[in-house]
Amino acid sequence: MSEGEPRVYLVDDEQPVLTAVSRVLRAAGFRTVVFGSASAFLEAHTDQARGCLVLDLAMPGMGGLEMQGALIERGIRLPIIFLTGRADVPVAVRAMKRGAADFLTKPVDDLVLIEAVNRALERDRDAHRERSELDELRARMNTLTPREREVMAHVVSGLLNKQVASELGAAEKTIKVHRARVMEKMQAESLAELVRMTERLGVGTGEGAGASQAT
């Protein structure tokens, strides 16, 4: 299964349903890929695929909830729209608590389905953008030396350069150099921006605890 343009992946053991739903979504401009079972989808799917999943709740073998659990275990983040032949509030609540994007009852109205798919695709775009930004921030942080990571951790905790110098046993002018390099490598234009970056990365004040003490 290729990456690239987002697709709507349809999984249902009833071919007439697959055909009808695919026709509606294609007419609305979506690119669809159909599967007759959960196992068929899981065999073809990669965690790099983009889009959303329209998933039948009740299927022979692996059902919709079981497939949702398998995707969670694999770290696959596609938003899921569940389709079911009967309203089941406890099951719907369980699915939504586990991250489902929507829970629709068959036969679903075409416009309701299209709106649900649009919301799910927007959710996927937001998640993809967030992952891309975090990957970029991690790449920037990986360019920092152990000492620069130490300095960054102390700086974002609110310490002044002279306080960081005292903590690390270094000259204040040396800390200023390290701090400037941190700002440059992280592409941060202000301390506030650097703080936001480290918060997104989950970098705490103990980041440099085990790093080299060499200046």
C-alpha positions as CSV (number, residue, x, y, z in Angstrom):
1,M,0.0,0.0,0.0
2,S,1.6,3.2,-1.1
3,E,2.1,6.5,0.7
4,G,1.2,9.9,-0.7
5,E,-2.2,11.3,-1.3
6,P,-4.7,10.4,1.5
7,R,-7.2,7.6,0.7
8,V,-10.3,6.3,2.3
9,Y,-9.8,2.7,3.1
10,L,-13.1,0.7,3.2
11,V,-13.3,-2.6,5.1
12,D,-16.5,-4.7,4.9
13,D,-17.2,-8.3,4.3
14,E,-20.3,-7.4,2.3
15,Q,-19.4,-6.7,-1.3
16,P,-22.6,-4.7,-2.1
17,V,-21.8,-2.4,0.8
18,L,-18.3,-1.9,-0.3
19,T,-19.5,-1.1,-3.8
20,A,-22.2,1.3,-2.7
21,V,-20.0,3.2,-0.2
22,S,-17.1,3.4,-2.6
23,R,-19.3,4.7,-5.3
24,V,-20.7,7.5,-3.1
25,L,-17.2,8.5,-1.9
26,R,-15.6,8.4,-5.3
27,A,-18.5,10.6,-6.6
28,A,-17.6,13.1,-3.9
29,G,-14.0,13.2,-5.0
30,F,-12.3,10.8,-2.6
31,R,-9.9,8.1,-3.6
32,T,-11.0,4.8,-2.1
33,V,-9.3,1.4,-1.6
34,V,-11.6,-1.6,-0.7
35,F,-10.9,-4.7,1.4
36,G,-13.2,-7.6,2.1
37,S,-11.8,-8.4,5.5
38,A,-9.8,-7.0,8.4
39,S,-6.9,-9.4,7.7
40,A,-6.7,-8.3,4.1
41,F,-6.3,-4.7,5.1
42,L,-3.7,-5.5,7.8
43,E,-1.6,-7.5,5.4
44,A,-1.6,-4.6,2.9
45,H,-1.3,-1.7,5.3
46,T,1.8,0.2,6.3
47,D,2.0,2.8,9.1
48,Q,3.0,5.4,6.5
49,A,-0.4,5.3,4.6
50,R,-2.4,8.5,4.9
51,G,-6.2,9.0,5.1
52,C,-8.9,7.3,7.1
53,L,-10.6,4.0,7.6
54,V,-14.3,3.2,7.1
55,L,-14.7,0.0,9.0
56,D,-17.6,-2.4,9.4
57,L,-18.2,-3.3,13.1
58,A,-19.4,-6.9,12.6
59,M,-17.4,-9.1,10.3
60,P,-16.5,-12.8,10.3
61,G,-13.2,-13.6,12.0
62,M,-11.7,-10.3,13.1
63,G,-14.4,-7.8,13.8
64,G,-14.2,-4.0,13.8
65,L,-13.3,-3.6,17.4
66,E,-10.7,-6.3,17.2
67,M,-9.2,-4.7,14.2
68,Q,-9.1,-1.3,16.0
69,G,-7.2,-3.0,18.8
70,A,-4.7,-4.5,16.4
71,L,-4.1,-1.1,14.8
72,I,-3.5,0.4,18.2
73,E,-1.0,-2.3,19.1
74,R,0.9,-1.6,15.9
75,G,0.9,2.1,16.5
76,I,-1.2,2.8,13.3
77,R,-3.0,6.1,13.7
78,L,-5.6,6.1,10.8
79,P,-8.8,7.8,12.0
80,I,-11.6,5.2,12.0
81,I,-15.2,5.6,11.1
82,F,-17.2,2.6,12.2
83,L,-20.3,1.4,10.3
84,T,-22.8,-0.9,12.1
85,G,-26.1,-2.4,11.2
86,R,-27.6,-1.7,14.6
87,A,-27.2,0.9,17.3
88,D,-25.1,-0.3,20.2
89,V,-24.3,2.5,22.6
90,P,-21.9,0.6,24.9
91,V,-19.9,-0.6,21.8
92,A,-19.9,2.9,20.3
93,V,-18.7,4.4,23.6
94,R,-15.9,1.8,23.8
95,A,-14.9,2.5,20.2
96,M,-14.9,6.3,20.7
97,K,-12.9,6.0,23.9
98,R,-10.2,4.1,22.0
99,G,-10.0,7.0,19.4
100,A,-12.6,6.3,16.8
101,A,-13.4,9.3,14.7
102,D,-17.1,8.5,14.2
103,F,-19.7,5.7,14.7
104,L,-22.5,5.6,12.0
105,T,-25.5,3.3,11.7
106,K,-26.3,1.6,8.3
107,P,-27.8,2.5,6.0
108,V,-25.9,5.7,6.4
109,D,-27.0,8.9,4.7
110,D,-24.6,9.9,1.9
111,L,-24.1,13.4,3.2
112,V,-23.6,12.2,6.7
113,L,-20.9,9.8,5.5
114,I,-19.2,12.4,3.4
115,E,-19.1,14.9,6.3
116,A,-17.7,12.2,8.6
117,V,-15.0,11.3,6.1
118,N,-14.0,15.0,5.6
119,R,-13.7,15.3,9.4
120,A,-11.6,12.2,9.6
121,L,-9.3,13.3,6.8
122,E,-8.8,16.7,8.5
123,R,-7.9,14.9,11.7
124,D,-5.4,12.8,9.8
125,R,-3.9,15.9,8.2
126,D,-3.5,17.6,11.6
127,A,-1.9,14.5,13.1
128,H,0.4,14.1,10.1
129,R,1.5,17.8,10.4
130,E,2.1,17.4,14.1
131,R,4.2,14.2,13.6
132,S,6.2,16.0,10.8
133,E,6.9,19.0,13.0
134,L,8.0,16.8,15.9
135,D,10.3,14.8,13.6
136,E,11.9,18.0,12.5
137,L,12.4,19.2,16.1
138,R,13.9,15.9,17.0
139,A,16.3,16.1,14.1
140,R,17.4,19.6,15.2
141,M,17.9,18.5,18.8
142,N,20.0,15.5,17.6
143,T,22.5,18.0,16.2
144,L,23.1,19.4,19.8
145,T,26.2,18.2,21.6
146,P,25.8,16.7,25.1
147,R,26.9,20.0,26.7
148,E,24.5,22.0,24.5
149,R,21.7,19.8,25.7
150,E,22.7,20.5,29.3
151,V,22.7,24.2,28.7
152,M,19.4,24.1,26.9
153,A,17.8,22.2,29.7
154,H,19.0,24.7,32.3
155,V,18.1,27.7,30.2
156,V,14.5,26.6,29.5
157,S,14.1,26.0,33.3
158,G,14.5,29.7,33.7
159,L,18.2,30.1,34.9
160,L,20.3,33.0,33.8
161,N,23.6,32.5,32.1
162,K,25.6,33.0,35.2
163,Q,23.4,30.6,37.1
164,V,23.8,28.0,34.4
165,A,27.6,28.6,34.5
166,S,27.6,28.0,38.3
167,E,25.5,24.8,38.0
168,L,27.8,23.4,35.3
169,G,31.1,24.7,36.6
170,A,31.9,26.6,33.5
171,A,32.7,30.2,32.6
172,E,29.7,32.5,31.9
173,K,31.1,33.4,28.5
174,T,31.3,29.7,27.6
175,I,27.7,29.3,28.5
176,K,26.8,32.3,26.3
177,V,28.5,30.6,23.4
178,H,26.7,27.3,24.0
179,R,23.4,29.1,24.4
180,A,23.8,30.9,21.1
181,R,24.6,27.6,19.4
182,V,21.5,26.0,20.8
183,M,19.4,28.8,19.6
184,E,20.9,28.6,16.1
185,K,20.7,24.8,15.8
186,M,17.1,24.7,17.2
187,Q,16.2,27.6,14.9
188,A,14.6,29.4,17.8
189,E,14.2,33.1,17.5
190,S,13.5,33.7,21.2
191,L,13.7,31.9,24.6
192,A,9.9,31.6,24.7
193,E,10.0,29.7,21.3
194,L,12.8,27.4,22.6
195,V,10.7,26.7,25.7
196,R,7.7,25.7,23.5
197,M,10.0,23.5,21.4
198,T,11.3,21.6,24.5
199,E,7.8,21.3,25.9
200,R,6.7,19.6,22.7
201,L,9.7,17.3,22.7
202,G,9.2,16.4,26.4
203,V,12.6,17.7,27.3
204,G,12.8,18.3,31.1
205,T,15.3,20.1,33.3
206,G,17.2,16.8,33.8
207,E,17.9,16.4,30.1
208,G,21.7,16.9,30.5
209,A,22.1,15.0,33.8
210,G,24.0,12.2,32.3
211,A,25.9,14.2,29.7
212,S,29.6,14.9,29.6
213,Q,30.8,17.7,31.8
214,A,33.5,18.8,29.3
215,T,33.3,22.3,28.1
